[in-house]
Amino acid sequence: MGDGQMSKHGDWYGTLALGLLLIGGVQVRAGSPSAQAERPNLVFVLLDNLGKEWLGAYGSQENVTPHLDRLAAAGVRIDNCYTPTVCGPSRIVALTGRYLLRSGFSVHHDAALYSGGGLDPHREVTFARPLKEAGYATGIFGKWQINNLYDEPDVIRRHGFDEYLLWPGSLDRDRVTDGEYAHFMERVLANDFAFTTEMIRRIESRYWDVVTLDHHGRRKVHHGQFGPDVFQQAAYDFIRRHKDRPFLLYLPSPLTHGWTFTDPVTPTPVNTDADRSHDAMYRDMIRYADLLVGQLVDELREQGVLDRTIIFAGTDNGSEKSFSARFRGRVVQGGLYQMTEPGGNVPMIVYGPGLVPGGRTMKLADFSDFLPTFCELAGAPLPSGVTLDGRSFARTLLDPAAAEPRQWIFNQYHQERVVSDGRFKLYGDGRLFDLASDFDEQHDLAASLDPSASEARQRLRAVLDELPADNAPPFPLRSQSMFRLRSGLGPGSK
């Protein structure tokens, strides 16, 4: 199937956004003046490295997410939301509406650190571009990582974002000499996992004394300031300046990722004491991320736009593997990099008190669904010339009587693929698990004669068999994962 074709799984929604836009039961033509005022603001909050075992709304017993839990109770909780299990691939699927098998980014590629190419606006269309073309103000504040912003200073604009304030995520050139940097790049080309692991401890700060780049091309060190606070304030400024027109706000927080991937925690403003256990500090990171979500909702309310705003709040992948949480009567270990449920089945909450009837759950979504959902809500045409995998769940959000668009969700990392219907989960190698009774995937039903298992195996296998082979990556991928793979160590590091 070529990239100029629409996937047969996605073509059913292809013209929906060109017709009537349904908002709160009122029909508005997308091109009319009233549509400009009535179209919803869209806010996408994406936390980093946080599994659903930490959210009370999903069954966590840790009591660290009161604000997110309230949003879930008053909004729509998606019970099963699949995403690639590490940050770069996860974000690429969410931004483009395409599975990794199409883009070629099936293993993490950290363009910010290692250069060598990034997400190409000529090959991939992000959800910001069609919304910008439909008249939305578009802004992103936080973490990007899938391009090197020093190599490609205008790339965020070309991806469709009018305004940005981003953590660059490169080596801090104030802490690295020219000779050290040249040697680092030599070792990158040599796939030197050990050397690069140690060197990237000198990465630009995403937390205290955060380093940012803005849409004017200005680099700044915010001495004494905490990165998530800086990005949150930039988001507030964006909201205040654009509250009289529809806007898309993408807020990919650094929280709850560690200081670096080798240093899994950081002190936060609620407790700046670094001489504590990692578990205590990680819980504070979650509490602070949750607090910022609550404060964002308060800001939208204060600016008078909450009732015409839809907030999507979730996480990019599971928690770092050294952390565990009490969850539904068991202890669940973080699943970063793993295709288990703690690794790739993440929390996702949709809250829109003036537009989205709440107190509900949705069964299935995956990260490819955001682009078509945003487009339908905004009355924006879908991108042309690319194959999309996502399915819009806009109608399900706006109308409790509408059927969900999915019967299965898909996930992939490296050569491993899985498909699930929310109960049964089939791996590409034939392993089958009943997640309702076997959350930890200990009992393989591949050979089971149970009728329900047999039926699920046949049905889900048909889905996997219909998906195409992986497209080649657009350039050699560079990340700790790839350095490990090329050294014969297997994937498993950011």
Summary of the structure (lengths in Angstrom):
residues: 494
radius of gyration: 21.4
end to end distance: 31.4
largest distance: 64.7
contacts: 1739
relative contact order: 0.20
helix: 33%
strand: 20%
